Amino acid sequence: MNYAENLLRIRDDRIAIRWLDEEQNEDQVTFAELYEEVKLLAAAFRKHGLTVGDRVGCYMPLTKHSIFAMLAATSIGAIWGGPLPYYGVQAASKILAMIDPKIIIAGDRTLDFGEETDLLGNLIPIAESLPNVVKVVIVPSKKESLSRDISKIPKSIFMKDFLQSGKRPDGTIPDLIFEQLPCNHPVSINFTSGTTGLPKGIVHSAITYLSLLRDYVFHLDLKSGDIVYNDCPPGWSVWDYELPTLSLGITQFLYMGSPVYRKGDFNIWKILSKYKVTYAFISTTYFDGLQIENVLCESGLKFDHLKLLTMGASPAKKRNYEFIYENLRTKDVFLGSQYGATEMFGDFTGFDYNLPSYMGECQVPTLACDVQCFDENGKSVVGQRGEVVIAKPVPSLPVFIWGDKDNKRLHDTYLSKFEGKYRENVLD
């Protein structure tokens, strides 16, 4: 199979991607345009020697180009990974050095809570620390960046010029070839937070596509024409968690900014209403921030299209639910707590619209996943405190940890405490 081929199976004029930033700049891409963009970028990748097993490093905010690049890389069989764009030089360099990328895709800036952070300056020491990089491809998000001198960034090139390099002398573009690879072939490396030590590069394979379709089709009941919201930049697993919805004809709505940010009547509630979002996962800490900052929903906004709103990444609290319902002014939106992890592509818990969703509780175990709670003696318990365990193998688990010789770190961290069972390490 090929991961990108499955995600790019729809190639018509429906909207594949909508994009918005805190400055209220907008953009959109159809499924047909998405295919052509990936085709052009894959041709440029191949021109510069990218092949099966090579890595494409990413250091950029949430834009349409991050999706283009990820799909172009995986169409070739290359592996995608990198740090969050908020990471400084030292942290970003360390993560990129771990994966030793052949090509880096980088942004010129980030926008977060009304503040702009320049990324171009960071790229000089980052590129200098990576001796095997062939090209550092810079994606400008504003016209001023095109006039910047990037000559001090080793092997740098603006995206427009890089794309031209993939064309034939007559201006035509080579066909997009999807490398047919084993189901366990790696497609992405997502890094853990490093709470208990060095960040782990969790490697997931193409077959995680199935687990994610399970979540979106069976648990969330999403369909072609629906719109899913995402504010997570590349570098955290929540970013690529929603990508497989493209294969269902579902529109990706990308928001480059903080959900807590507001300017005049522009805020997250306005976004959900104006762009007719169907489903949104928003970190619990952001809902805490919305309440602290008193970011309230103005009257007149409509949420007829909003089917499901979920929270996660930290425990959801009763007051989060109350705050959301008070602002939405409707009980027709299903609100729930979602539990996943960087290591688990897909979730430990799911949703059932036919059952109640209780404040502060995950609702149901996810389908086709033997999720259990084990006590210290390795006994499966109900109604007692314990550890999350997956008792049988599932496609959403990592295939290995990057740089982990003989899978020792994978075994010691996740498979040794309860032999033969996967134990989620909640601290990292």
VEXNUZA-183616 format. One record per residue (C-alpha): x, y, z; residue in one letter. Coordinates in pm, 1 decimal. Example, Ala and Ser with C-alpha at 12.3 -4.5 7.8 and 13.67 -1.06 7.14 Angstrom:
<<1230.0 -450.0 780.0> 'a'>;
<<1367.0 -106.0 714.0> 's'>;
***
This chain:
<<0.0 0.0 0.0> 'm'>;
<<95.2 366.0 -1.9> 'n'>;
<<-25.1 604.6 267.6> 'y'>;
<<-41.4 912.2 43.8> 'a'>;
<<-220.9 727.0 -235.1> 'e'>;
<<-505.8 642.4 1.3> 'n'>;
<<-534.6 998.9 128.1> 'l'>;
<<-530.5 1140.1 -225.8> 'l'>;
<<-793.5 910.7 -373.5> 'r'>;
<<-1042.5 1198.2 -418.7> 'i'>;
<<-938.4 1440.7 -694.4> 'r'>;
<<-1240.1 1660.0 -769.8> 'd'>;
<<-1337.9 2021.9 -707.2> 'd'>;
<<-1464.8 1980.8 -352.8> 'r'>;
<<-1273.3 2181.2 -91.8> 'i'>;
<<-996.4 1974.9 67.8> 'a'>;
<<-828.2 2242.1 281.8> 'i'>;
<<-936.6 2572.9 427.2> 'r'>;
<<-676.7 2783.1 608.0> 'w'>;
<<-701.1 3079.9 841.7> 'l'>;
<<-453.9 3263.6 1063.7> 'd'>;
<<-483.1 3510.1 1351.2> 'e'>;
<<-450.1 3799.3 1106.8> 'e'>;
<<-761.1 3659.1 933.5> 'q'>;
<<-575.5 3577.1 612.4> 'n'>;
<<-762.5 3297.6 433.2> 'e'>;
<<-689.4 3036.2 168.8> 'd'>;
<<-846.9 2720.6 31.0> 'q'>;
<<-746.1 2424.7 -185.1> 'v'>;
<<-964.3 2176.0 -375.5> 't'>;
<<-894.0 1803.7 -382.6> 'f'>;
<<-785.3 1837.5 -747.3> 'a'>;
<<-546.5 2118.2 -656.3> 'e'>;
<<-415.0 1919.5 -359.6> 'l'>;
<<-322.0 1631.4 -589.9> 'y'>;
<<-141.8 1862.3 -831.3> 'e'>;
<<48.5 2036.7 -551.9> 'e'>;
<<165.1 1702.9 -410.2> 'v'>;
<<260.6 1588.6 -761.9> 'k'>;
<<478.1 1896.3 -818.0> 'l'>;
<<644.5 1878.6 -477.4> 'l'>;
<<712.3 1503.5 -509.8> 'a'>;
<<881.8 1570.5 -844.6> 'a'>;
<<1110.2 1826.2 -678.3> 'a'>;
<<1182.9 1585.4 -392.6> 'f'>;
<<1283.6 1313.3 -638.8> 'r'>;
<<1495.6 1560.1 -838.3> 'k'>;
<<1699.7 1620.5 -522.6> 'h'>;
<<1746.2 1251.5 -454.4> 'g'>;
<<1477.7 1180.1 -196.2> 'l'>;
<<1401.9 810.2 -188.4> 't'>;
<<1245.3 534.2 22.2> 'v'>;
<<1351.9 555.9 387.3> 'g'>;
<<1494.7 910.2 368.3> 'd'>;
<<1360.0 1167.3 611.9> 'r'>;
<<1192.1 1500.2 542.9> 'v'>;
<<1226.1 1729.0 843.8> 'g'>;
<<959.0 1986.1 918.1> 'c'>;
<<999.0 2310.6 1112.9> 'y'>;
<<697.3 2517.9 1029.3> 'm'>;
<<355.1 2631.4 1150.3> 'p'>;
<<23.8 2486.4 1041.6> 'l'>;
<<-22.7 2563.0 670.8> 't'>;
<<-143.4 2388.5 357.0> 'k'>;
<<221.9 2338.8 259.3> 'h'>;
<<281.2 2110.9 557.1> 's'>;
<<12.4 1877.5 420.0> 'i'>;
<<151.9 1900.6 66.1> 'f'>;
<<499.9 1812.8 190.9> 'a'>;
<<392.1 1527.2 415.8> 'm'>;
<<193.1 1360.3 137.1> 'l'>;
<<466.3 1418.5 -120.8> 'a'>;
<<724.0 1263.1 111.6> 'a'>;
<<513.6 958.1 193.6> 't'>;
<<421.1 906.4 -172.9> 's'>;
<<791.6 837.2 -227.4> 'i'>;
<<826.8 626.1 86.2> 'g'>;
<<1020.2 890.4 278.3> 'a'>;
<<952.4 948.4 648.4> 'i'>;
<<812.0 1271.8 791.4> 'w'>;
<<907.3 1425.4 1127.0> 'g'>;
<<1039.3 1723.6 1317.5> 'g'>;
<<998.0 1960.7 1611.8> 'p'>;
<<713.4 2195.9 1691.5> 'l'>;
<<773.0 2540.8 1539.1> 'p'>;
<<769.8 2694.7 1889.1> 'y'>;
<<1093.2 2514.0 1976.2> 'y'>;
<<1407.7 2723.9 1986.0> 'g'>;
<<1734.9 2651.1 1811.4> 'v'>;
<<1875.0 2403.9 2063.8> 'q'>;
<<1564.6 2187.1 2098.0> 'a'>;
<<1480.0 2197.2 1727.4> 'a'>;
<<1837.1 2112.4 1626.4> 's'>;
<<1847.2 1818.7 1865.4> 'k'>;
<<1526.4 1665.1 1730.2> 'i'>;
<<1620.0 1719.3 1365.5> 'l'>;
<<1966.8 1575.8 1427.9> 'a'>;
<<1804.4 1260.3 1565.1> 'm'>;
<<1622.6 1192.0 1236.6> 'i'>;
<<1903.1 1323.7 1008.1> 'd'>;
<<1676.7 1462.4 732.7> 'p'>;
<<1780.0 1489.7 368.3> 'k'>;
<<1541.1 1781.4 310.6> 'i'>;
<<1390.4 2032.2 555.9> 'i'>;
<<1064.1 2217.7 496.6> 'i'>;
<<1062.5 2535.3 705.2> 'a'>;
<<831.2 2828.5 766.0> 'g'>;
<<930.6 3192.5 796.1> 'd'>;
<<734.8 3266.4 1114.7> 'r'>;
<<477.5 3149.0 1365.6> 't'>;
<<169.5 3332.2 1489.6> 'l'>;
<<49.4 3254.4 1839.7> 'd'>;
<<-173.2 3462.6 2065.9> 'f'>;
<<-109.9 3775.8 1862.6> 'g'>;
<<267.0 3741.0 1867.1> 'e'>;
<<486.7 3669.8 1567.5> 'e'>;
<<805.9 3467.7 1607.3> 't'>;
<<1065.6 3477.7 1330.9> 'd'>;
<<1190.0 3134.0 1224.5> 'l'>;
<<1435.7 3233.0 953.4> 'l'>;
<<1703.0 3337.1 1204.0> 'g'>;
<<1676.4 2999.1 1375.5> 'n'>;
<<1739.5 2819.2 1047.8> 'l'>;
<<2102.6 2930.8 1023.5> 'i'>;
<<2235.6 2732.9 1325.6> 'p'>;
<<1984.0 2452.1 1264.8> 'i'>;
<<2100.5 2395.6 906.0> 'a'>;
<<2465.5 2428.2 1009.1> 'e'>;
<<2416.7 2146.2 1259.9> 's'>;
<<2284.5 1903.5 994.6> 'l'>;
<<2568.4 1803.9 758.6> 'p'>;
<<2360.8 1565.2 546.1> 'n'>;
<<2086.3 1812.1 450.5> 'v'>;
<<2058.1 1860.9 73.9> 'v'>;
<<1804.0 2146.4 75.8> 'k'>;
<<1633.0 2372.6 327.6> 'v'>;
<<1306.4 2470.4 157.7> 'v'>;
<<1153.9 2789.8 298.0> 'i'>;
<<780.7 2854.6 273.8> 'v'>;
<<711.0 3229.2 302.4> 'p'>;
<<378.5 3329.6 457.1> 's'>;
<<414.8 3700.4 381.9> 'k'>;
<<561.0 3902.7 92.9> 'k'>;
<<826.6 4063.2 311.1> 'e'>;
<<995.2 3727.0 360.9> 's'>;
<<1071.2 3699.2 -11.5> 'l'>;
<<1296.1 4003.7 13.7> 's'>;
<<1491.3 3859.0 307.0> 'r'>;
<<1849.3 3749.6 246.3> 'd'>;
<<1854.9 3372.4 301.1> 'i'>;
<<2207.1 3322.3 167.1> 's'>;
<<2343.1 3265.4 519.2> 'k'>;
<<2109.7 2966.9 565.4> 'i'>;
<<2306.9 2674.0 422.3> 'p'>;
<<2150.4 2510.1 114.8> 'k'>;
<<1837.0 2722.2 144.4> 's'>;
<<1585.2 2789.4 -130.6> 'i'>;
<<1237.4 2940.5 -140.3> 'f'>;
<<953.8 2698.2 -210.8> 'm'>;
<<864.4 2855.7 -548.3> 'k'>;
<<1216.6 2801.6 -684.6> 'd'>;
<<1234.0 2452.9 -535.5> 'f'>;
<<912.9 2353.1 -713.6> 'l'>;
<<1048.9 2477.1 -1046.3> 'q'>;
<<1339.2 2236.5 -1009.2> 's'>;
<<1103.0 1940.0 -1031.9> 'g'>;
<<972.2 2030.2 -1376.1> 'k'>;
<<1107.4 1889.4 -1701.8> 'r'>;
<<1286.7 2124.3 -1946.0> 'p'>;
<<961.0 2166.7 -2141.6> 'd'>;
<<776.7 2274.4 -1824.4> 'g'>;
<<577.3 1955.4 -1775.9> 't'>;
<<562.2 1773.6 -1443.1> 'i'>;
<<648.8 1403.7 -1403.5> 'p'>;
<<360.6 1178.3 -1301.9> 'd'>;
<<304.6 1120.6 -931.3> 'l'>;
<<429.3 769.2 -854.3> 'i'>;
<<310.8 605.6 -533.4> 'f'>;
<<573.2 362.8 -408.8> 'e'>;
<<404.4 37.8 -307.5> 'q'>;
<<543.2 -57.6 32.0> 'l'>;
<<469.6 -299.0 319.0> 'p'>;
<<192.9 -198.5 559.0> 'c'>;
<<448.3 -151.6 837.6> 'n'>;
<<663.3 89.0 636.0> 'h'>;
<<720.8 404.7 847.4> 'p'>;
<<543.4 724.8 745.2> 'v'>;
<<592.2 956.6 1042.4> 's'>;
<<801.1 1023.1 1351.5> 'i'>;
<<621.4 1204.2 1633.4> 'n'>;
<<824.0 1305.6 1936.9> 'f'>;
<<713.2 1273.7 2297.4> 't'>;
<<743.0 1566.2 2537.8> 's'>;
<<1057.9 1440.6 2710.7> 'g'>;
<<904.7 1472.6 3057.9> 't'>;
<<1099.9 1176.5 3197.3> 't'>;
<<1410.5 1194.8 2978.0> 'g'>;
<<1513.5 1254.5 2618.7> 'l'>;
<<1216.2 1282.3 2380.6> 'p'>;
<<1134.7 955.0 2209.1> 'k'>;
<<1084.0 952.3 1834.1> 'g'>;
<<772.6 736.5 1802.1> 'i'>;
<<758.2 582.6 1454.8> 'v'>;
<<420.3 496.6 1305.0> 'h'>;
<<347.4 305.1 989.4> 's'>;
<<110.7 349.7 696.9> 'a'>;
<<-139.8 104.0 843.5> 'i'>;
<<-233.0 348.6 1122.7> 't'>;
<<-457.7 486.2 850.2> 'y'>;
<<-707.7 210.4 937.8> 'l'>;
<<-725.6 298.0 1306.7> 's'>;
<<-788.9 661.8 1227.4> 'l'>;
<<-1064.0 577.9 980.1> 'l'>;
<<-1223.4 371.5 1256.9> 'r'>;
<<-1228.7 678.0 1480.8> 'd'>;
<<-1367.2 916.3 1221.9> 'y'>;
<<-1615.6 682.8 1052.8> 'v'>;
<<-1750.5 470.6 1338.8> 'f'>;
<<-1699.6 681.1 1650.6> 'h'>;
<<-1743.0 1031.7 1510.2> 'l'>;
<<-1975.0 947.5 1218.5> 'd'>;
<<-1811.8 1201.0 986.2> 'l'>;
<<-1889.9 1205.4 615.0> 'k'>;
<<-1795.7 1375.3 290.6> 's'>;
<<-1871.2 1745.5 311.2> 'g'>;
<<-1805.2 1768.0 685.6> 'd'>;
<<-1536.3 2006.8 811.9> 'i'>;
<<-1281.4 1916.3 1079.7> 'v'>;
<<-1095.4 2186.5 1271.9> 'y'>;
<<-725.9 2159.4 1358.7> 'n'>;
<<-502.7 2416.0 1529.6> 'd'>;
<<-206.3 2185.9 1595.3> 'c'>;
<<116.2 2255.3 1403.0> 'p'>;
<<340.2 1974.3 1274.7> 'p'>;
<<551.4 1824.1 1549.9> 'g'>;
<<271.5 1682.4 1767.3> 'w'>;
<<69.8 1372.8 1678.9> 's'>;
<<-258.8 1565.7 1687.5> 'v'>;
<<-151.1 1731.9 1361.8> 'w'>;
<<-139.6 1420.5 1145.4> 'd'>;
<<-417.9 1252.1 1343.3> 'y'>;
<<-678.4 1423.9 1125.9> 'e'>;
<<-509.8 1386.2 785.1> 'l'>;
<<-679.1 1056.8 686.8> 'p'>;
<<-1016.2 1235.0 681.0> 't'>;
<<-907.6 1363.7 338.1> 'l'>;
<<-971.5 1014.7 200.2> 's'>;
<<-1337.3 1050.4 302.8> 'l'>;
<<-1392.5 1379.8 123.5> 'g'>;
<<-1384.0 1571.4 450.8> 'i'>;
<<-1244.5 1924.6 454.2> 't'>;
<<-945.8 2006.1 674.8> 'q'>;
<<-986.6 2345.7 840.3> 'f'>;
<<-642.6 2464.1 949.8> 'l'>;
<<-614.1 2747.8 1200.9> 'y'>;
<<-266.0 2894.1 1245.3> 'm'>;
<<-289.6 3046.9 1588.3> 'g'>;
<<-410.6 3008.0 1943.5> 's'>;
<<-777.8 2923.1 2005.9> 'p'>;
<<-763.5 3161.9 2303.3> 'v'>;
<<-667.1 3456.7 2082.0> 'y'>;
<<-928.3 3723.5 2009.2> 'r'>;
<<-936.1 4055.4 1830.4> 'k'>;
<<-1259.8 4251.7 1830.3> 'g'>;
<<-1535.6 4002.8 1753.4> 'd'>;
<<-1284.5 3753.5 1607.2> 'f'>;
<<-1243.1 3449.1 1832.2> 'n'>;
<<-1277.8 3071.7 1832.5> 'i'>;
<<-1657.1 3084.5 1862.2> 'w'>;
<<-1677.7 3304.8 1553.1> 'k'>;
<<-1450.9 3062.6 1366.3> 'i'>;
<<-1660.2 2757.1 1453.1> 'l'>;
<<-1975.5 2938.8 1343.6> 's'>;
<<-1856.1 3122.7 1032.9> 'k'>;
<<-1672.6 2829.3 876.5> 'y'>;
<<-1944.2 2575.5 964.3> 'k'>;
<<-1708.9 2339.1 1144.0> 'v'>;
<<-1852.2 1989.4 1202.6> 't'>;
<<-1594.9 1852.3 1444.3> 'y'>;
<<-1321.4 2009.1 1654.4> 'a'>;
<<-1071.4 1866.6 1899.7> 'f'>;
<<-932.9 2144.3 2119.7> 'i'>;
<<-687.7 2096.2 2404.9> 's'>;
<<-843.7 2122.2 2749.2> 't'>;
<<-589.5 2386.1 2848.3> 't'>;
<<-725.8 2612.0 2574.4> 'y'>;
<<-1076.0 2588.6 2720.4> 'f'>;
<<-924.3 2678.0 3056.5> 'd'>;
<<-764.0 2976.9 2886.2> 'g'>;
<<-1089.3 3082.3 2716.5> 'l'>;
<<-1261.4 3086.8 3054.7> 'q'>;
<<-977.4 3272.6 3228.0> 'i'>;
<<-959.5 3530.3 2947.1> 'e'>;
<<-1339.6 3553.3 2941.5> 'n'>;
<<-1359.1 3485.3 2566.3> 'v'>;
<<-1734.8 3459.4 2527.0> 'l'>;
<<-1960.5 3373.2 2236.2> 'c'>;
<<-2155.6 3670.8 2102.3> 'e'>;
<<-2523.4 3636.6 2022.0> 's'>;
<<-2625.3 3561.3 1665.6> 'g'>;
<<-2367.3 3290.9 1599.3> 'l'>;
<<-2502.5 2961.2 1467.5> 'k'>;
<<-2371.1 2615.9 1546.1> 'f'>;
<<-2611.4 2406.2 1338.4> 'd'>;
<<-2320.2 2234.1 1163.8> 'h'>;
<<-2121.3 2161.4 1481.8> 'l'>;
<<-2186.6 1796.0 1559.3> 'k'>;
<<-1905.4 1712.7 1798.5> 'l'>;
<<-1662.2 1901.9 2020.3> 'l'>;
<<-1397.2 1707.0 2210.5> 't'>;
<<-1130.8 1790.2 2467.5> 'm'>;
<<-810.2 1616.4 2560.2> 'g'>;
<<-431.0 1628.2 2618.0> 'a'>;
<<-509.3 1689.7 2987.2> 's'>;
<<-809.3 1587.6 3199.0> 'p'>;
<<-1134.2 1765.2 3116.0> 'a'>;
<<-1310.1 1925.2 3410.8> 'k'>;
<<-1676.3 1980.4 3485.8> 'k'>;
<<-1635.2 2355.1 3451.6> 'r'>;
<<-1497.3 2309.8 3098.6> 'n'>;
<<-1822.8 2143.6 2994.3> 'y'>;
<<-2034.4 2407.2 3164.6> 'e'>;
<<-1838.9 2691.7 3005.9> 'f'>;
<<-1872.4 2543.3 2657.3> 'i'>;
<<-2246.0 2474.4 2683.3> 'y'>;
<<-2309.5 2822.4 2823.0> 'e'>;
<<-2139.9 2971.3 2517.9> 'n'>;
<<-2286.0 2742.5 2254.0> 'l'>;
<<-2635.4 2792.1 2399.2> 'r'>;
<<-2739.5 2454.5 2262.0> 't'>;
<<-2735.2 2097.8 2387.4> 'k'>;
<<-2742.7 1957.4 2032.5> 'd'>;
<<-2362.2 1950.8 2018.3> 'v'>;
<<-2211.7 1628.1 2151.0> 'f'>;
<<-1936.6 1717.0 2396.4> 'l'>;
<<-1685.0 1461.9 2515.7> 'g'>;
<<-1343.5 1391.2 2663.7> 's'>;
<<-1094.5 1217.0 2435.2> 'q'>;
<<-795.5 1011.4 2551.5> 'y'>;
<<-506.5 930.7 2323.6> 'g'>;
<<-128.9 952.6 2330.8> 'a'>;
<<164.9 1026.0 2103.9> 't'>;
<<241.8 654.3 2099.8> 'e'>;
<<-114.8 553.1 2011.8> 'm'>;
<<-215.9 670.6 1666.4> 'f'>;
<<-583.8 675.0 1726.5> 'g'>;
<<-747.5 682.2 2067.4> 'd'>;
<<-788.1 461.7 2370.6> 'f'>;
<<-1142.8 593.9 2403.8> 't'>;
<<-1419.6 668.3 2158.3> 'g'>;
<<-1772.3 803.4 2138.0> 'f'>;
<<-2121.3 660.3 2108.2> 'd'>;
<<-2392.2 915.4 2024.8> 'y'>;
<<-2656.4 677.5 2164.2> 'n'>;
<<-2514.1 690.2 2517.5> 'l'>;
<<-2476.2 977.8 2765.3> 'p'>;
<<-2150.5 1171.3 2784.3> 's'>;
<<-2074.0 1255.1 3147.6> 'y'>;
<<-1878.9 1565.3 3245.9> 'm'>;
<<-1512.1 1495.1 3300.1> 'g'>;
<<-1529.1 1130.3 3189.8> 'e'>;
<<-1411.0 946.5 2880.8> 'c'>;
<<-1718.6 781.0 2739.8> 'q'>;
<<-1644.7 436.8 2590.8> 'v'>;
<<-1341.5 224.1 2498.1> 'p'>;
<<-1245.4 254.1 2134.3> 't'>;
<<-1364.0 -17.8 1897.4> 'l'>;
<<-1135.7 -307.8 1798.9> 'a'>;
<<-891.1 -231.5 2077.1> 'c'>;
<<-858.0 -445.4 2390.5> 'd'>;
<<-817.0 -159.2 2638.7> 'v'>;
<<-793.7 -270.9 3002.6> 'q'>;
<<-695.8 -130.3 3340.7> 'c'>;
<<-424.4 -331.0 3522.3> 'f'>;
<<-334.9 -306.6 3890.2> 'd'>;
<<23.3 -339.4 4015.5> 'e'>;
<<-4.1 -719.3 4006.8> 'n'>;
<<-94.7 -724.4 3639.1> 'g'>;
<<-457.2 -810.6 3709.2> 'k'>;
<<-731.3 -655.8 3497.2> 's'>;
<<-960.3 -450.6 3724.5> 'v'>;
<<-1276.8 -243.1 3691.2> 'v'>;
<<-1361.5 50.4 3915.7> 'g'>;
<<-1012.7 69.7 4061.7> 'q'>;
<<-710.2 287.9 3996.1> 'r'>;
<<-459.3 130.0 3761.3> 'g'>;
<<-263.3 163.9 3438.8> 'e'>;
<<-393.9 174.1 3083.9> 'v'>;
<<-300.2 -144.8 2903.1> 'v'>;
<<-367.1 -273.6 2552.8> 'i'>;
<<-383.4 -649.8 2582.1> 'a'>;
<<-368.8 -739.9 2210.6> 'k'>;
<<-168.8 -588.4 1923.8> 'p'>;
<<-339.3 -320.3 1714.6> 'v'>;
<<-227.7 -132.4 1398.5> 'p'>;
<<-220.4 203.6 1579.0> 's'>;
<<76.6 114.3 1800.9> 'l'>;
<<429.8 226.0 1704.2> 'p'>;
<<645.0 0.7 1489.1> 'v'>;
<<960.3 115.7 1669.4> 'f'>;
<<1133.3 409.8 1837.9> 'i'>;
<<1372.1 602.3 1615.3> 'w'>;
<<1734.1 507.4 1685.9> 'g'>;
<<1632.8 231.7 1929.0> 'd'>;
<<1874.0 -55.6 1871.4> 'k'>;
<<1711.4 -399.3 1894.6> 'd'>;
<<1386.8 -231.8 2014.9> 'n'>;
<<1525.1 -229.8 2369.3> 'k'>;
<<1386.3 110.0 2466.4> 'r'>;
<<1047.4 21.9 2318.3> 'l'>;
<<1037.2 -303.1 2515.9> 'h'>;
<<1165.2 -154.8 2843.0> 'd'>;
<<926.0 141.2 2832.7> 't'>;
<<604.3 -15.3 2710.1> 'y'>;
<<621.8 -395.1 2706.2> 'l'>;
<<827.0 -506.6 3007.8> 's'>;
<<609.1 -425.5 3310.1> 'k'>;
<<323.1 -650.4 3197.8> 'f'>;
<<494.7 -898.2 2969.2> 'e'>;
<<317.7 -938.7 2636.8> 'g'>;
<<89.6 -641.5 2701.6> 'k'>;
<<135.3 -278.8 2595.5> 'y'>;
<<144.6 -35.9 2888.2> 'r'>;
<<97.3 334.5 2817.4> 'e'>;
<<360.1 545.7 2989.8> 'n'>;
<<151.6 848.7 3083.4> 'v'>;
<<447.0 1056.9 3204.2> 'l'>;
<<616.5 1078.9 2864.1> 'd'>;
***
